[in-house]
Amino acid sequence: GAKNTMSLIEATNYLEKKLGSTPSIKTEQTPRRADQCVYVSDIGKVSKTFNWQPKTSPEAAMDNNLKWVMENRQMLDKVYK
C-alpha cells in the first residue's frame, strides 16, 4: 500500500517545496521538561477495531492543513503575535 507516515524532516521538506521557501525552525539543545524523546502515532488498534484505514495521504493532509492556515491567517496572526 501507499506510505501513510511522514517524518518531521519529510514534512519540513514538503512544506519547503510547496511554499518555495525554507520554514523557520527553532531547535533547543536541551529538551524541555515535557518533551518526548520519540513520538509515533499508532493507529493499529483503531484500524483493527473499526476496520478503518486512512484515505488521505500525508501529502494531502499537509495540503489541507496548509490551505486552512492560509485561509485563516488573519485569525492566527492575532493569536500568535
C-alpha positions as a printed Julia matrix, in Angstrom:
81×3 Matrix{Float64}:
   0.0    0.0    0.0
   0.89   3.66  -0.1
   3.12   5.07   2.61
   0.93   6.62   5.29
   3.6    8.14   7.51
   5.7   11.27   7.29
   8.66  12.24   9.46
   9.17  15.77  10.71
  12.05  16.18   8.26
   9.88  14.91   5.38
   7.09  17.31   6.42
   9.54  20.22   6.54
  10.92  19.33   3.11
   7.39  19.02   1.73
   6.43  22.46   3.06
   9.63  23.93   1.63
   8.7   22.65  -1.84
   5.05  23.8   -1.53
   5.88  27.27  -0.18
   9.04  27.88  -2.18
  10.95  28.88   0.95
  12.6   27.19   3.9
  10.41  27.13   7.02
  11.95  28.78  10.06
  12.84  26.08  12.56
  13.94  26.74  16.11
  15.74  23.95  17.94
  16.89  23.71  21.51
  19.98  21.89  22.73
  18.29  20.9   25.98
  14.87  19.24  25.84
  12.07  20.91  27.72
  10.76  19.01  30.77
   7.61  17.83  28.99
   9.27  16.94  25.65
   9.01  13.37  24.44
  12.19  11.83  23.05
  10.26   9.94  20.37
   6.61  10.06  19.34
   4.88   7.75  16.89
   1.14   7.68  16.32
  -0.04   4.09  16.15
  -3.45   3.62  14.59
  -3.22  -0.18  14.8
  -5.9   -0.61  17.48
  -8.45   1.69  15.86
  -7.71   0.14  12.45
  -8.32  -3.35  13.81
 -11.33  -2.46  15.98
 -13.19  -0.47  13.32
 -11.65  -2.0   10.18
 -10.5    1.51   9.24
  -7.55   2.83   7.27
  -6.68   6.45   6.4
  -7.96   7.53   2.99
  -5.8   10.64   2.88
  -2.08  10.56   2.19
   0.26  12.56   4.42
   0.83  14.95   1.5
  -2.92  15.52   1.01
  -3.33  16.06   4.75
  -0.49  18.61   4.69
  -2.14  20.34   1.73
  -5.48  20.51   3.61
  -3.79  21.93   6.71
  -1.8   24.45   4.68
  -4.96  25.58   2.9
  -6.72  26.07   6.25
  -3.79  28.03   7.68
  -3.66  30.31   4.62
  -7.44  30.89   4.76
  -7.28  31.71   8.48
  -4.04  33.64   8.55
  -5.57  36.84   9.99
  -7.03  34.94  12.93
  -3.77  33.07  13.52
  -1.75  36.3   13.37
  -3.91  37.73  16.17
  -3.35  34.66  18.32
   0.36  34.12  17.69
   1.74  37.66  17.6
